[in-house]
């Protein structure tokens, strides 16, 4: 994975990111020697977001199939949330 320092980003700007993305799918931005941020192409980002949604749907379906859900009124739900605080 290509790493770009915060100072390089500051001096070279977006062109440094674009150059890094020519070689890798992501560019890591390091701040004071620590990896802090990741920059990626918007299409890859959107794909990852879609995969998160697919995983959430699969988890929800598994919970439903296993009976891990509640049937209650809004008032009952709000009371249960209040009691869990």
C-alpha positions in Angstrom: 0.0 0.0 0.0 1.3 3.4 -1.0 2.0 5.8 1.9 2.0 9.6 1.7 3.1 11.8 4.5 0.9 14.7 5.6 3.8 17.0 4.7 3.9 15.6 1.2 0.1 16.0 0.9 0.5 19.6 2.1 3.2 20.5 -0.4 2.1 18.5 -3.4 -1.7 18.4 -2.9 -4.1 16.2 -4.7 -1.6 15.4 -7.4 0.4 13.3 -4.9 -2.8 11.4 -4.1 -3.6 10.9 -7.8 -0.1 9.7 -8.4 -0.3 7.2 -5.5 -3.7 5.9 -6.8 -2.1 5.0 -10.2 0.0 2.4 -8.4 -2.4 1.1 -5.6 -6.1 1.0 -4.8 -5.6 3.1 -1.7 -3.2 5.7 -0.4 -2.4 5.9 3.3 -1.8 9.3 4.8 0.6 9.2 7.7 0.8 11.9 10.3 3.9 12.1 12.5 4.8 8.5 11.4 1.4 7.0 12.2 -1.1 5.8 9.6 -4.2 8.0 10.1 -6.2 8.2 6.9 -6.9 6.2 3.7 -7.8 7.8 0.4 -9.3 5.7 -2.3 -11.2 6.0 -5.6 -14.9 6.8 -5.1 -16.0 3.7 -7.0 -14.0 1.5 -4.6 -15.5 3.4 -1.7 -19.0 2.9 -3.0 -18.3 -0.8 -3.5 -17.2 -1.1 0.1 -20.3 0.7 1.4 -22.4 -1.7 -0.6 -20.6 -4.7 0.9 -21.3 -3.2 4.4 -25.0 -3.1 3.6 -25.0 -6.7 2.3 -23.3 -7.8 5.5 -25.9 -5.9 7.6 -28.8 -7.5 5.7 -27.2 -10.9 6.2 -26.8 -10.3 10.0 -30.4 -9.0 10.3 -31.7 -12.1 8.5 -29.7 -14.4 10.7 -31.0 -12.6 13.8 -34.6 -12.9 12.6 -34.1 -16.6 11.7 -32.7 -17.2 15.2 -35.6 -15.4 16.9 -33.4 -12.5 18.1 -36.0 -9.8 17.8 -38.8 -8.2 19.8 -42.4 -7.4 18.9 -43.5 -4.4 20.9 -45.2 -1.1 20.7 -43.3 2.1 20.4 -44.0 3.0 24.0 -42.7 -0.5 25.1 -39.6 -0.1 23.0 -38.9 3.3 24.4 -39.3 2.0 27.9 -36.9 -0.9 27.2 -34.3 1.5 25.8 -34.7 3.7 28.9 -34.3 0.7 31.2 -31.1 -0.4 29.4 -29.4 3.0 30.1 
